[in-house]
Amino acid sequence: MASNDLKDYIVTLQCLVVPQENIPRRRISNRLTILTINISGFLSIGHLKETIYEKKPTAFTNVSADDLDLSLVKISCEELLAGLLPVEVIAKIFPRDSPPPSEHVHILVEQPICGSSDDFQYEIRPRCENDKIRITTACVYTTPETSVVIESLLRQEIRHVMHRNIDNFFGSIFPMSQSQALVIDEIMEKCKQEEKWNNEWIGWPKDGSLETQFYQPVLVLVNYVIQQCNRTSGKFARTAVVHANCCPIQNRICAVARKPDIVLVDCSNVQRREGEPVVHWSDIHVVGEIKRTDKNDNVNTDLELAGYVREIFGNQPTRRFVFGFTIYGASIRIWLFDRSGGIGSHAFSIHKDLKMFI
């Protein structure tokens, strides 16, 4: 956004001022002050502090505008979203095409706590007026009101932290032992004997078929491979594939509904409601996105998958990594995500690269 465009761009922010004193939590709501601030997107966070301070100086005791600590919040979720550090212009946080929703508090204004003790010392964080900001979506609640904003943030975030076509992806992440190679060879022979595969997977939809026509073949095929792995290796894994025709249930409040195409869960945790599988985001192991053709092998599909992975991380606080996959007609790409980003393999054919697919 050019600076000339920013000068006439006014951002309306609802600011919640927290009192300076230590107040019991049950009574703090009686001491909060909400200020409506209209400020030019051309100005800095330092200017925002001064504007808040000048709006109602009686709300601040023995502190200056520079002492104010600002954070982005979503008050309806009662959750701190992300640290708001000084940036060059406010419009980098709230761009013109993604303004903040009007019905929610956007900025939490905190002051240094009065007094000190041996157990607690308030640390004043240094501020630099021209520091850049990097807001991540890792701890931001997605609600129907903020979903457009979150998708925009997510798109900006993954642009630099998702990498496709990583060489030696499988060799580095899935190093195969000799015993595992023998298991895969045995499964391949079983697939041929039972006429699951004959130069291609039997029953797989043609490239360009309707997306819904891929669901059942994927379920049948992946569940079959899982069963053969359990039988051949002598182990029993309860993981099963479920088409999440209904939206997975959230453990978080006020979250927007997302509908992944394919999820892998522990089958003991899957319930049925009116014949449809009911799963929770907290039980999902692997998530997949299906597209009709390889024309959809693009960043938009990556973004959809990243959105599902974000919900898994949000509902599983101790989860360190998530595997995902994207299917484009007869091609597939495998992804590995952690909380800092994701890496993807080269796309390969599910028909020609039988061993790789298994």
Secondary structure, 3 states (H helix, E strand, C coil): CCHHHHCCCEEEEEEEECCCCCCCHHHHHHHCEEEEEEEECCCCHHHHHHHHHHHCHHHCCCCCHHHCEEEEEEHHHCEEEEECCCCCCHHHCCCCCCCCCCCCCCEEEECCCCCCCCCCCCCCCCCCCCCCCCCCCCCCCCCCCCHHHHHHHHHHHHCCCEECCCCCHHHHHCCCCHHHHHHHHHHHHHHHHCCCECCCECCCCCCCCCCHHHHHHHHHHHHHHHHHHHHHHCCCCCEEEECCCCCCECCCCCCCCCCCCEEEEEHHHCEEECCEEECEHHHEEEEEEEECCHHHCCHHHHHHHHHHHHHHHHHCCCCCEEEEEEEECCEEEEEEEECCEEEECCCEECCCCHHHHC
